Amino acid sequence: MTLPLRKAPEVRSPILRGTHLSRIATALAASASALLLTACGAVEDLGGSDDATALKKGDDITVGLLLPDKDTARFEAFDHPIFAKEVAALTHGKGKVDYANAEASQDKQSRQFQEMVSKKVDIIVVDALDARAIAPDVQKAKDAGIPVIAYDRLAQGPIDAYVSHDNELVGEVQARAVIEALGSKAATSKIVMMNGDPADPNTASFKAGALSELKGKVRIAEEYDTDKWSPAVAEANMKKAIKAVGLGEIAAVYSANDGMAGAVIDALKQAGATSIPPVTGQDANLDAVQRVVSGEQYMTVYKSFLDEATDAAQMAVYKVQGKDIQYDALAQDKVDSPTAKDIPATLVPVVALTRDNIKDTVIADGVYTVRQICTAKYAADCAAIGLT
């Protein structure tokens, strides 16, 4: 698929210091300043390798990219190829991406990280499987003079920057969808919470955001953490919930991501559910979007893979090349981790994807085509919502 390029453990939630709107405003101001400098002859070419802003390196760079698993469809299908394409575009085809996927193994990710340090890549972008466990590896990179950017999850240790989404907002959006679906019956309705991996710092943020909306508005009957975001674990926990609460008593399921949402729905079907209660998700996986079309899944949170991966690639290249104006324009937010304060960050907005806005989100952004979504199995459902 061809994707468009966009141009110019104890786990604590990251603390945001700044706003996305202020980042955009400052970024625009920085871009305007950069253009002014160009017009005045102070900078020859802000987009090229002959930039006069004290470049550290030219286009011949190597960027290490470490992603956590293959169960989450977006990483292999979108994040990696978008990231690699943007690095190539920014470096006139000379930059390389050294890519590795941990396949849900923290030990494997640590080995992959250390291999990149040994190979002396110019910068490492890591989506940490375990935010705390990765800290010693981040320190080794720092000691070797290799910058580290945390991607999607806020890794601990001396990282240089962070690229992700407003993760508490993700939980809030999911919880609001649950309350909206339950309507006037929300206060007396029993729901099940299927949270993510407790080793993932995003899990705490998703959960905090969700609880800020759910507490006092619904009855949380059962709640589970899901090791390594495993759909198999989520399915087993959902079976426990059905037994504990009663199939007919579960009014909705807060599921933190799409992989678990599919497992939750499978468990409900296996238990004999003839009507699936509202189930949330996150990541806008293709099968989840199809479940939304069919009505099996109530919603998913769409987080622009294009924006997140593109921003991360740009920050990595600009950091290595010493393009401070461009780098600072992206890194206008600040976050705190348990081990570092005021980490430069860029946070990409999120949106609730429902049957009503599929055209305006994943289709408009070129993530999926109507043909990919509306296979024979979903043709009638697609036609019913005007997705043809």
NORMOQUI-V709037 format. One record per backbone hydrogen bond with DSSP energy under -1.0 kcal/mol. NH is the residue of the N-H (numbers start at 0). CO is the residue of the C=O. If there is no record, write none. Layout:
BEGIN
NH;CO + NH;CO
END
This chain:
BEGIN
14;335 + 16;333 + 22;18 + 23;19 + 24;20 + 25;21 + 26;22 + 27;23 + 28;24 + 29;25 + 30;26 + 31;27 + 32;28 + 33;29 + 34;30 + 35;31 + 36;32 + 37;33 + 38;34 + 39;35 + 40;37 + 41;36 + 47;44 + 50;47 + 60;58 + 62;95 + 63;122 + 64;97 + 65;124 + 66;99 + 74;71 + 76;72 + 77;73 + 78;73 + 79;74 + 81;77 + 82;78 + 83;79 + 84;80 + 85;81 + 86;82 + 87;83 + 88;84 + 89;85 + 90;86 + 92;87 + 93;90 + 95;60 + 97;62 + 99;64 + 101;66 + 103;67 + 104;101 + 108;104 + 109;105 + 110;106 + 111;107 + 112;108 + 113;109 + 114;110 + 115;111 + 116;112 + 117;113 + 118;114 + 119;116 + 120;115 + 121;61 + 123;146 + 124;63 + 125;148 + 126;65 + 130;198 + 133;129 + 134;131 + 137;133 + 138;134 + 139;135 + 140;136 + 141;137 + 142;138 + 143;139 + 144;141 + 145;140 + 148;123 + 149;160 + 150;125 + 151;162 + 152;150 + 154;152 + 155;130 + 158;156 + 159;147 + 161;343 + 162;149 + 163;345 + 166;164 + 169;165 + 170;166 + 171;167 + 172;168 + 173;169 + 174;170 + 175;171 + 176;172 + 177;173 + 178;174 + 179;175 + 180;176 + 181;177 + 182;178 + 184;181 + 185;182 + 188;185 + 190;218 + 191;251 + 192;221 + 193;253 + 194;223 + 199;196 + 202;199 + 204;200 + 205;201 + 206;202 + 207;203 + 208;204 + 209;205 + 210;206 + 211;207 + 212;209 + 213;209 + 214;210 + 216;213 + 217;213 + 218;188 + 220;190 + 220;218 + 221;190 + 223;192 + 225;195 + 228;225 + 229;226 + 233;229 + 234;230 + 235;231 + 236;232 + 237;233 + 238;234 + 239;235 + 240;236 + 241;237 + 242;238 + 243;239 + 244;240 + 245;241 + 248;245 + 250;189 + 252;277 + 253;191 + 255;193 + 257;281 + 260;256 + 261;257 + 262;258 + 263;259 + 264;260 + 265;261 + 266;262 + 267;263 + 268;264 + 269;265 + 270;266 + 271;268 + 272;267 + 279;252 + 282;300 + 288;284 + 289;285 + 290;286 + 291;287 + 292;288 + 293;289 + 294;290 + 295;290 + 296;290 + 297;278 + 298;278 + 299;352 + 301;350 + 307;303 + 308;304 + 309;305 + 310;306 + 311;307 + 312;308 + 313;309 + 314;310 + 315;311 + 316;312 + 317;313 + 318;314 + 319;315 + 320;316 + 322;317 + 323;321 + 326;322 + 327;323 + 328;324 + 329;325 + 330;326 + 331;329 + 332;344 + 334;342 + 335;14 + 336;339 + 342;334 + 344;332 + 345;161 + 347;163 + 350;301 + 352;299 + 356;353 + 362;357 + 364;360 + 365;362 + 366;361 + 367;361 + 372;368 + 373;369 + 374;372 + 377;374 + 381;377 + 382;378 + 383;379 + 385;382 + 386;381 + 387;385
END
